[in-house]
Amino acid sequence: MANKPIVLIALGGNALIKKGQAGTAEEQFENLSAPMEQIAQLAPDYTLVITHGNGPQVGNLLLQQESCDKVPKMPLEIIGAMTQGQIGYMLESSLDTALMKKGIDAQQYFVTVLTYVVVDENDPGFQNPSKPIGPFYSEEEAAGLPYRLAKTDKGYRRVVASPKPLAIVERREIKKLIEMGFIVICCGGGGIPVIRKERKFRGVEAVIDKDRASCVLAREIKADIFVIASDVKGAGINWGRADQKILGKVRLPQMEKYIDQGQFPAGSMGPKVQAITEFYKTTGKRGIICQLEDIVKAIAGDVGTEIVK
């Protein structure tokens, strides 16, 4: 096959479930139609890798198992693996439909890869778990639960570590697949966090940020463009003030200044900005934040937040 630029597209959790929705299968398939149509447009000209979030899906599975004592409860690593299969199927099905509409179904193949991500067992995140997951509990319910919880304005909620991703275990397999012409779906929900014990990997109770893991993978597969697609047009500064604005093309020193000013909250835009900044600094290649509906325009350089020289 002819060499084509490699584009890694990281889809936010809202690609499947929008705010206020129940998250039915029908809703999720409908929500995927727009980003998959965008990705299908790119398929003839680019080698594509898709990563995705899984926050709402993990939360739903945790709620389901907390509501039933008749079957064994699964640890977080297995629930993460379950959502990789679930969302991978939905992405493949939706992408297949979008490709067929464009008449290129016989020319393009895709595959979902169950993905492990290596973390350091001594990462500071394990000493201070702060990532909230799953349902909310009353004080009485929380008192009988076996894991760490944090108090929020809606009640108590389980918190787990969010360690820094170090490497994608299946990076060689992913490289080989894209060399063969596959569209690869991987690193779902940031991947399944694992640590190496002797010669084996062991899953740990943690959640890896999807954008940070996607950045690691983008570097490892030598992606030419790294796109983070979400429900916002780009990264914004002075948010909530009269002078708030969405950033377009930003020089690296200026973006680092915005980061130092605390313009991007850790719980929302922070990881996205840090991911494209790190990708640009380590590769010199394009990192973009854009809306799900604007992926094609963002790659063309017309919209989104992008770091430039």
C-alpha positions as CSV (number, residue, x, y, z in Angstrom):
1,M,0.0,0.0,0.0
2,A,1.1,3.6,-0.6
3,N,2.4,5.5,2.4
4,K,-0.2,7.8,3.8
5,P,0.2,10.3,6.7
6,I,-0.8,8.7,10.0
7,V,-3.6,10.5,11.9
8,L,-4.5,9.5,15.5
9,I,-8.0,10.7,16.4
10,A,-8.9,10.6,20.1
11,L,-12.7,10.7,20.6
12,G,-14.1,12.1,23.8
13,G,-16.7,10.2,25.8
14,N,-19.3,12.5,24.5
15,A,-18.8,11.0,21.1
16,L,-21.2,8.3,22.3
17,I,-23.2,9.8,25.2
18,K,-24.1,13.5,25.2
19,K,-24.9,15.5,28.3
20,G,-28.4,14.8,29.6
21,Q,-28.9,11.6,27.6
22,A,-29.7,8.2,29.2
23,G,-27.0,6.5,27.1
24,T,-29.2,3.9,25.3
25,A,-27.7,1.9,22.5
26,E,-29.8,3.8,20.0
27,E,-28.5,7.2,21.3
28,Q,-24.9,6.1,21.2
29,F,-25.1,4.8,17.6
30,E,-26.9,8.0,16.6
31,N,-24.2,10.2,18.3
32,L,-21.4,8.2,16.4
33,S,-22.8,9.0,13.0
34,A,-21.2,12.5,12.8
35,P,-17.6,11.6,13.8
36,M,-17.6,8.4,11.8
37,E,-18.7,10.3,8.7
38,Q,-15.8,12.6,9.3
39,I,-13.4,9.7,9.7
40,A,-14.8,8.0,6.6
41,Q,-14.0,11.1,4.6
42,L,-10.4,10.9,5.7
43,A,-9.9,7.2,5.0
44,P,-8.8,7.4,1.4
45,D,-6.0,9.9,2.1
46,Y,-4.8,9.0,5.6
47,T,-3.8,6.0,7.7
48,L,-6.1,6.2,10.7
49,V,-5.9,5.2,14.4
50,I,-8.9,5.8,16.7
51,T,-8.8,6.0,20.5
52,H,-11.8,6.8,22.7
53,G,-13.0,7.6,26.2
54,N,-15.2,5.3,28.3
55,G,-16.2,7.2,31.4
56,P,-20.0,7.0,31.1
57,Q,-19.8,3.3,30.1
58,V,-17.6,2.4,33.0
59,G,-19.9,4.3,35.3
60,N,-22.9,2.4,34.0
61,L,-21.3,-0.9,34.5
62,L,-20.2,-0.1,38.1
63,L,-23.7,1.0,38.8
64,Q,-25.1,-2.2,37.4
65,Q,-22.9,-4.4,39.5
66,E,-23.4,-2.3,42.7
67,S,-27.2,-2.9,42.2
68,C,-26.9,-6.7,42.1
69,D,-25.3,-9.1,44.5
70,K,-26.3,-12.3,42.6
71,V,-23.2,-12.3,40.4
72,P,-19.6,-11.7,41.3
73,K,-18.4,-8.1,41.1
74,M,-15.6,-7.5,38.6
75,P,-12.5,-5.4,39.3
76,L,-12.0,-2.1,37.5
77,E,-9.4,-3.6,35.0
78,I,-12.0,-6.1,33.7
79,I,-14.7,-3.5,33.5
80,G,-12.3,-1.4,31.4
81,A,-11.7,-4.3,29.1
82,M,-15.5,-4.9,28.8
83,T,-16.0,-1.3,27.6
84,Q,-13.1,-1.6,25.1
85,G,-15.0,-4.5,23.5
86,Q,-18.4,-2.7,23.8
87,I,-17.3,0.6,22.3
88,G,-15.0,-1.0,19.8
89,Y,-18.0,-2.9,18.4
90,M,-20.1,0.3,18.2
91,L,-17.2,2.2,16.5
92,E,-16.6,-0.6,14.0
93,S,-20.3,-0.9,13.1
94,S,-20.8,2.8,12.7
95,L,-17.6,3.2,10.7
96,D,-18.6,0.3,8.4
97,T,-21.9,2.1,7.7
98,A,-20.1,5.4,7.0
99,L,-17.5,3.8,4.7
100,M,-20.2,1.9,2.7
101,K,-22.1,5.2,2.2
102,K,-19.0,6.5,0.5
103,G,-18.5,3.4,-1.6
104,I,-15.1,2.5,-0.1
105,D,-16.1,-0.5,2.1
106,A,-14.2,-3.0,-0.1
107,Q,-11.0,-1.0,0.1
108,Q,-10.8,-0.4,3.9
109,Y,-10.5,-2.8,6.9
110,F,-10.6,-2.1,10.6
111,V,-9.9,-3.9,13.8
112,T,-10.3,-3.2,17.6
113,V,-7.2,-4.0,19.7
114,L,-7.6,-4.8,23.4
115,T,-4.9,-2.4,24.8
116,Y,-2.8,-2.5,28.0
117,V,-0.9,0.6,29.1
118,V,2.1,0.4,31.4
119,V,2.2,2.5,34.5
120,D,4.7,2.8,37.4
121,E,3.5,1.1,40.6
122,N,5.3,3.9,42.5
123,D,3.5,6.6,40.6
124,P,2.4,9.3,43.2
125,G,-1.2,8.9,42.0
126,F,-1.4,5.6,43.8
127,Q,-0.7,7.3,47.1
128,N,-3.3,10.0,46.5
129,P,-6.2,8.6,44.4
130,S,-8.3,11.4,43.0
131,K,-10.1,10.2,39.9
132,P,-13.9,9.9,40.7
133,I,-15.7,6.9,39.1
134,G,-19.0,5.2,39.4
135,P,-22.2,6.0,41.2
136,F,-22.8,8.4,44.1
137,Y,-23.5,7.1,47.6
138,S,-25.1,8.5,50.8
139,E,-23.1,8.7,53.9
140,E,-24.8,5.5,55.3
141,E,-24.1,3.6,52.1
142,A,-20.5,4.8,51.9
143,A,-19.7,3.6,55.4
144,G,-20.0,-0.1,54.4
145,L,-18.0,0.1,51.2
146,P,-14.5,-1.5,50.9
147,Y,-12.8,1.1,48.8
148,R,-11.6,4.7,49.1
149,L,-14.3,7.4,48.6
150,A,-14.3,11.2,48.4
151,K,-17.1,13.5,49.5
152,T,-18.7,15.6,46.7
153,D,-21.7,18.0,46.5
154,K,-23.8,15.0,45.3
155,G,-22.7,12.5,47.9
156,Y,-19.7,10.1,48.3
157,R,-18.0,8.7,45.3
158,R,-15.3,6.1,44.7
159,V,-11.9,7.5,43.7
160,V,-9.0,5.7,42.1
161,A,-5.5,6.6,41.0
162,S,-4.8,8.2,37.6
163,P,-1.1,7.4,37.0
164,K,1.0,8.7,34.1
165,P,1.0,6.3,31.1
166,L,4.5,5.2,30.2
167,A,4.1,2.9,27.2
168,I,1.5,1.1,25.1
169,V,2.1,-2.7,25.4
170,E,0.5,-3.5,22.0
171,R,2.3,-0.8,20.1
172,R,4.1,-3.3,17.9
173,E,0.9,-5.0,16.9
174,I,-0.7,-1.6,16.2
175,K,2.2,-0.5,14.0
176,K,2.0,-3.8,12.0
177,L,-1.8,-3.4,11.5
178,I,-1.6,0.1,10.2
179,E,1.3,-0.9,7.9
180,M,-1.2,-3.5,6.5
181,G,-3.8,-0.8,5.9
182,F,-6.1,-1.3,8.8
183,I,-8.0,1.4,10.6
184,V,-7.1,0.5,14.3
185,I,-9.3,1.2,17.3
186,C,-7.4,1.0,20.5
187,C,-6.5,2.5,23.9
188,G,-10.1,2.6,24.9
189,G,-10.7,4.6,28.0
190,G,-6.9,5.3,28.2
191,G,-6.2,1.5,28.1
192,I,-6.1,-1.1,30.8
193,P,-3.5,0.0,33.4
194,V,-0.9,-2.6,34.1
195,I,2.4,-2.9,36.0
196,R,5.2,-5.4,35.3
197,K,5.8,-8.0,38.0
198,E,8.8,-10.1,37.1
199,R,8.0,-11.2,33.5
200,K,4.3,-10.7,33.6
201,F,1.9,-7.8,33.5
202,R,-0.7,-7.4,36.3
203,G,-3.7,-5.1,36.1
204,V,-4.1,-2.4,38.8
205,E,-7.1,-0.4,40.1
206,A,-6.6,2.8,38.2
207,V,-7.9,5.0,35.4
208,I,-5.5,6.4,32.8
209,D,-6.4,9.7,31.1
210,K,-7.4,8.9,27.5
211,D,-5.7,12.0,26.0
212,R,-2.4,11.3,27.8
213,A,-2.4,7.7,26.7
214,S,-3.3,8.7,23.1
215,C,-0.3,11.1,23.1
216,V,2.0,8.3,24.2
217,L,0.6,6.1,21.4
218,A,0.8,8.9,18.8
219,R,4.5,9.2,19.5
220,E,5.1,5.5,19.5
221,I,3.5,4.9,16.1
222,K,5.1,8.1,14.7
223,A,1.8,9.8,13.9
224,D,1.9,12.8,11.7
225,I,-1.2,14.4,13.2
226,F,-2.7,14.0,16.6
227,V,-6.4,15.2,16.9
228,I,-8.4,15.3,20.1
229,A,-12.1,15.6,19.2
230,S,-14.6,16.6,21.8
231,D,-17.7,18.7,22.3
232,V,-15.9,22.1,22.3
233,K,-14.4,24.0,19.4
234,G,-11.0,24.2,21.0
235,A,-9.1,25.2,24.2
236,G,-10.4,28.4,25.8
237,I,-8.8,31.0,28.0
238,N,-10.4,33.3,30.6
239,W,-13.3,30.8,30.8
240,G,-16.5,32.2,32.3
241,R,-15.4,35.8,32.0
242,A,-16.5,38.5,29.6
243,D,-13.2,38.2,27.7
244,Q,-13.2,34.4,27.3
245,K,-12.2,33.1,23.9
246,I,-11.4,29.9,22.0
247,L,-7.7,29.7,20.9
248,G,-6.8,29.1,17.3
249,K,-3.2,28.6,16.3
250,V,-0.9,29.3,19.3
251,R,2.9,29.5,19.5
252,L,4.4,27.0,21.9
253,P,5.8,29.6,24.4
254,Q,2.4,31.3,24.6
255,M,0.6,28.0,25.2
256,E,3.1,27.1,28.0
257,K,2.4,30.5,29.5
258,Y,-1.3,29.8,29.5
259,I,-0.7,26.5,31.1
260,D,1.4,28.1,33.9
261,Q,-1.4,30.6,34.4
262,G,-3.8,27.8,35.2
263,Q,-6.0,28.6,32.2
264,F,-6.9,24.9,31.6
265,P,-8.5,23.0,34.6
266,A,-7.2,19.6,35.4
267,G,-10.6,18.0,35.2
268,S,-11.6,19.3,31.8
269,M,-9.3,20.9,29.2
270,G,-6.0,20.5,31.1
271,P,-5.1,17.0,29.9
272,K,-6.1,17.8,26.3
273,V,-3.8,20.9,26.2
274,Q,-1.0,19.0,27.9
275,A,-1.3,16.2,25.5
276,I,-1.1,18.2,22.3
277,T,1.7,20.4,23.9
278,E,3.8,17.3,24.8
279,F,3.2,15.8,21.3
280,Y,4.4,18.9,19.6
281,K,7.4,19.4,21.9
282,T,8.6,15.8,21.4
283,T,7.8,15.3,17.7
284,G,7.5,18.8,16.2
285,K,4.3,17.5,14.5
286,R,0.7,18.8,14.6
287,G,-1.5,18.4,17.6
288,I,-5.1,19.8,17.4
289,I,-8.1,20.1,19.7
290,C,-11.5,20.4,17.9
291,Q,-15.2,19.6,17.8
292,L,-16.3,16.1,16.8
293,E,-18.1,17.6,13.8
294,D,-14.9,19.5,12.6
295,I,-12.3,16.8,12.4
296,V,-11.8,17.2,8.6
297,K,-11.7,21.0,8.8
298,A,-9.2,20.8,11.7
299,I,-6.9,18.6,9.8
300,A,-7.1,21.0,6.9
301,G,-6.0,23.7,9.3
302,D,-9.2,25.7,9.2
303,V,-10.5,25.3,12.8
304,G,-9.5,24.1,16.2
305,T,-6.7,24.9,18.7
306,E,-3.2,24.0,17.3
307,I,0.3,24.7,18.5
308,V,2.6,26.2,15.9
309,K,6.2,27.5,15.7
